[in-house]
Amino acid sequence: MSEKHILYDSYEAAKYVTNIKGWMDSKNRFWGENEHGARWSGCTHIICPNCGEPTQKIYTICDECRAKKAIQRYEAKERKQWDGKVPLYSEVADEYFFNEDELRGYLDDHECTVESLYLIICEPIYLREVGEDFFYDDLPDDEDISP
């Protein structure tokens, strides 16, 4: 079943009623003089500011424009040689690759190219060393950690 599209500026998104003087959204909720609130509540879609196509109101731009922006962000990243040790991540595939064999296996199984995965070299995050002072907040007053 297809969801009905109601644009922000559509007459179905909100209406001004005169018997109680105010705006009602498409779900018949009263918003008083808050036209924006009524329209936003009553609409399901807005117009993409970049291309003018309708998009769900949970996004600020349409799917196609979001994809273009993601490619621009990826292309703006710094390029460097992969050392083969640190994992790679593909946001497109939502997969981590810990070695070249895993990457080749994925490429074979999914019939795609390395370029189409938009791989990013992961930056390792190491655990910090836990010292005595780490536990001091949990100790009762005037107590020390036993050796």
SEZA-188278 format. One line per 10 residues: number of its first residue (from 1); their letters; for each residue x, y, z of N, C-alpha, C. Coordinates in steps of 0.001 Angstrom, whole numbers, plus 500000, padded with zeros to 6 digits. Layout:
NUM	A	X/Y/Z/X/Y/Z/X/Y/Z  ... $
***
This chain:
1	MSEKHILYDS	500842/498821/500000/500000/500000/500000/500885/501240/500000  500639/502141/499119/501447/503343/498949/500990/504441/499904  501970/505112/500527/501662/506215/501439/501287/507447/500620  500281/508154/501067/499839/509366/500389/500859/510471/500656  501273/511179/499619/502216/512285/499754/501445/513582/499942  501781/514301/501018/501175/515607/501276/502311/516596/501424  502420/517533/500498/503478/518530/500546/503159/519606/501568  504230/520256/502038/504135/521282/503071/503134/522367/502714  503162/522852/501464/502288/523976/501105/500958/523532/500490  500626/522250/500616/499378/521728/500077/498195/522116/500967 $
11	YEAAKYVTNI	497038/522234/500350/495829/522526/501125/495472/521361/502047  495997/520146/501743/495722/518993/502595/496584/518989/503858  497720/519682/503837/498620/519703/504987/498021/520461/506161  497340/521542/505879/496744/522362/506937/495655/523235/506338  494740/523631/507190/493678/524528/506724/493397/525549/507816  493002/526706/507382/492648/527767/508318/491143/527714/508532  490754/527558/509769/489319/527483/510067/488880/528780/510741  487700/529224/510399/487239/530518/510905/486322/530396/512114  485685/529254/512298/484759/529143/513426/485496/529136/514768  486759/528738/514786/487538/528805/516018/488808/529628/515826 $
21	KGWMDSKNRF	488961/530198/514649/490059/531107/514334/491434/530502/514608  491902/529707/513677/493242/529155/513795/493505/528088/512751  494691/527530/512808/495125/526529/511840/494918/525128/512380  494444/524247/511498/494316/522824/511829/495145/522040/510822  495854/521037/511303/496651/520230/510380/495787/519154/509733  496385/518332/508903/495636/517313/508173/495097/516212/509086  495585/516169/510312/495107/515181/511287/494076/515799/512230  493603/516996/511868/492598/517750/512626/493067/518169/514014  494369/518428/514172/494887/519004/515409/494871/520521/515256  494443/521204/516297/494330/522661/516259/495654/523291/516672 $
31	WGENEHGARW	496124/524271/515895/497407/524918/516145/497273/526415/516401  496096/526905/516526/495915/528331/516761/496462/529143/515600  497238/530179/515888/497815/531024/514835/499162/530504/514336  499590/529323/514763/500876/528749/514364/500738/528006/513031  500776/528755/511946/500627/528149/510614/501761/527182/510309  503003/527559/510637/504143/526678/510358/503998/525344/511096  503630/525396/512365/503453/524160/513136/502386/523265/512530  501275/523868/512114/500191/523097/511509/500630/522490/510185  501311/523279/509367/501763/522766/508072/502801/521665/508256  503732/521879/509179/504783/520874/509404/504178/519588/509951 $
41	SGCTHIICPN	503258/519699/510866/502612/518514/511425/501777/517784/510382  501137/518535/509516/500220/517934/508554/500855/517416/507284  502078/517841/506984/502682/517394/505727/503460/516102/505936  503649/515360/504862/504488/514151/504891/505759/514378/504099  505731/515350/503172/506863/515619/502299/507123/517118/502214  508387/517454/501926/508776/518831/501655/509485/518863/500300  509752/520036/499806/510462/520180/498541/511964/520283/498829  512760/519486/498120/514220/519528/498262/514704/520903/497814  515454/521610/498662/515912/522948/498285/516950/522936/497162  517586/521778/496930/518611/521707/495885/518034/521473/494501 $
51	CGEPTQKIYT	517088/520527/494379/516606/520139/493047/515112/520353/492841  514374/520623/493921/512949/520890/493786/512068/519656/493790  512635/518484/494016/511847/517252/494058/511269/517044/495467  510086/516407/495575/509538/516116/496904/510396/515072/497631  510537/515248/498933/511249/514286/499762/510531/514188/501103  510682/513042/501779/510048/512877/503087/510530/513974/504025  509651/514446/504880/510009/515583/505736/511050/515218/506794  511349/513947/506991/512387/513583/507959/513788/513912/507437  513893/514196/506125/515166/514575/505521/515101/516030/505082  516257/516668/505017/516287/518046/504548/516461/518121/503040 $
61	ICDECRAKKA	517020/517054/502437/517183/516997/500983/516793/515597/500499  516563/515453/499201/516077/514189/498637/517178/513131/498582  516782/511888/498290/517716/510759/498237/518859/511017/497259  518534/511502/496078/519544/511721/495050/520552/512786/495487  520080/513866/496066/520981/514923/496535/521826/514441/497720  521238/513613/498606/522020/513049/499712/523134/512153/499183  522844/511360/498152/523858/510486/497551/524978/511323/496931  524618/512414/496239/525629/513288/495645/526510/513911/496722  525894/514345/497832/526662/514943/498933/527618/513920/499558  527162/512666/499686/528009/511618/500265/529234/511388/499378 $
71	IQRYEAKERK	529038/511398/498078/530157/511221/497140/531113/512408/497253  530589/513622/497346/531433/514804/497492/532247/514742/498782  531612/514309/499895/532337/514179/501167/533449/513152/501042  533156/512014/500376/534161/510962/500217/535321/511467/499367  535016/512134/498269/536066/512609/497368/536919/513704/498007  536381/514400/499001/537136/515453/499679/538087/514897/500744  537948/513619/501080/538811/513029/502118/540247/512887/501617  541169/512907/502570/542587/512737/502265/542839/511311/501761  543683/511187/500761/544038/509880/500197/545386/509451/500747  545488/508173/501124/546782/507642/501532/546814/506147/501257 $
81	QWDGKVPLYS	548000/505602/501247/548216/504189/500942/547805/503340/502136  547076/502239/501892/546664/501327/502955/547824/500420/503311  548101/500272/504602/549224/499446/505038/548871/497962/505111  547613/497600/504933/547208/496201/504974/546971/495672/506379  547227/496492/507387/547075/496057/508778/545823/496632/509428  545626/497914/509226/544474/498588/509825/543228/498227/509015  542079/498026/509665/540865/497673/508915/540410/498784/507965  539687/498374/506942/539025/499292/506020/537531/499229/506310  536839/500314/506043/535394/500337/506229/534743/500870/504970  533626/500245/504591/532829/500710/503472/531455/501102/503995 $
91	EVADEYFFNE	531134/502396/503898/529816/502851/504320/528744/502346/503357  529106/502188/502089/528168/501690/501086/527717/500272/501436  528680/499425/501792/528379/498027/502108/528122/497821/503600  528447/498815/504424/528372/498700/505877/529154/497478/506351  530384/497364/505871/531253/496226/506179/532647/496713/506554  533283/495972/507462/534695/496177/507780/535477/495079/507092  536665/495427/506602/537551/494458/505972/538871/494501/506719  539248/493353/507288/540430/493308/508146/541679/492850/507411  541506/492337/506196/542664/491969/505388/542258/491929/503921  543240/491761/503070/543006/491798/501625/542141/490629/501159 $
101	DELRGYLDDH	542278/489467/501814/541475/488300/501423/539981/488539/501653  539635/489159/502778/538230/489472/503051/537680/490425/501998  538481/491422/501633/538063/492392/500636/537855/491720/499282  538821/490888/498877/538689/490184/497590/537481/489252/497593  537249/488569/498698/536087/487688/498801/534787/488455/498645  534710/489624/499284/533508/490442/499173/533308/490915/497735  534394/491347/497105/534307/491820/495721/533836/490712/494787  534331/489489/495005/533916/488351/494173/532458/487987/494417  532054/487950/495688/530688/487541/496038/529639/488551/495580  529977/489815/495595/528997/490860/495293/529205/491499/493916 $
111	ECTVESLYLI	530169/490996/493174/530444/491485/491815/530485/493009/491758  531348/493592/492584/531509/495041/492587/532997/495364/492479  533309/496636/492425/534703/497065/492332/535126/497739/493628  536431/497854/493800/536966/498539/494979/536473/499985/495000  536442/500632/493838/536026/502031/493755/534571/502221/494185  533727/501243/493897/532302/501381/494221/532023/501226/495716  532991/500729/496485/532793/500532/497931/533109/501784/498742  533801/502759/498129/534194/503974/498845/534854/503629/500178  535988/502958/500093/536684/502466/501289/537365/503598/502054  537334/503458/503363/537963/504417/504272/538898/503631/505181 $
121	ICEPIYLREV	540109/504146/505360/541057/503509/506277/540658/503895/507694  540445/502898/508535/540005/503155/509911/541150/503737/510732  540804/504603/511634/541761/505139/512589/541591/504348/513882  542630/503646/514324/542467/502835/515543/542234/503706/516772  541371/503218/517637/541113/503865/518918/541559/502879/519990  542560/503263/520734/543121/502383/521745/542493/502675/523097  542364/501634/523914/541859/501805/525270/542882/502570/526079  542391/503407/526952/543325/504121/527812/543707/503202/528973  544849/503468/529511/545336/502665/530620/544528/502990/531873  544143/501949/532584/543372/502129/533805/544346/502201/534971 $
131	GEDFFYDDLP	544349/503332/535662/545232/503521/536808/544416/503633/538088  545135/503849/539201/544459/503958/540499/543418/505076/540515  543751/506204/539926/542850/507348/539982/541525/507097/539263  541475/506080/538412/540238/505740/537711/539148/505316/538703  539552/504662/539793/538583/504117/540748/538235/505069/541887  538944/506186/542023/538745/507056/543166/537334/507618/543276  536650/507840/542187/535286/508372/542254/534314/507381/542875  534625/506098/542793/533727/505068/543320/534045/504666/544758  535165/505098/545286/535556/504719/546651/534855/505589/547689  534565/504998/548840/534058/505823/549943/535106/506858/550370 $
141	DDEDISP	534679/507921/551026/535609/508973/551460/536707/508398/552335  537899/508956/552201/539073/508603/553005/539477/507143/552888  539234/506514/551777/539715/505135/551586/540642/505086/550407  541600/504181/550461/542555/503976/549379/542356/502606/548776  542931/502438/547609/542890/501128/546952/543970/500256/547572  543605/499039/547903/544610/498144/548497/545583/497705/547408  546823/497412/547800/547846/497025/546808/547424/495754/546093 $
***
